Amino acid sequence: MKTIKKGHEIKRVSDKEAIKMVRFGWEYCPKNLFKEGKKSRPIKDLDEERDNMSEKKKRKIRKENKRKKYETK
């Protein structure tokens, strides 16, 4: 797996795909850029965006929201 970027878009792709995409203007970048972008995404089903919350609390809220969703069905 390789991490590539073009502008502000960062993707994680297979080695073969990365070679093809680099020919079309993409460039290799460190994996930590991909990880940072992954962590800063907003969580669905939250009333407001909460970036200062720990990952444990975010998981707990997602789990509660999922439970509520299936209880109403």
RADA-V372075 format. One record per residue. N is the residue number from 1. D_FIRST is the distance of its C-alpha to the first C-alpha in whole Angstrom. Layout:
# RADA-V372075
n;d_first
N;D_FIRST
N;D_FIRST
This chain:
# RADA-V372075
n;d_first
1;0
2;4
3;7
4;10
5;13
6;17
7;20
8;19
9;17
10;13
11;10
12;7
13;6
14;4
15;5
16;9
17;9
18;8
19;11
20;13
21;13
22;14
23;17
24;18
25;18
26;15
27;14
28;11
29;12
30;12
31;10
32;13
33;14
34;12
35;14
36;17
37;17
38;16
39;19
40;21
41;22
42;25
43;26
44;27
45;31
46;32
47;35
48;34
49;31
50;31
51;28
52;30
53;30
54;28
55;25
56;27
57;30
58;27
59;26
60;30
61;31
62;28
63;30
64;33
65;33
66;31
67;34
68;37
69;35
70;36
71;39
72;41
73;40
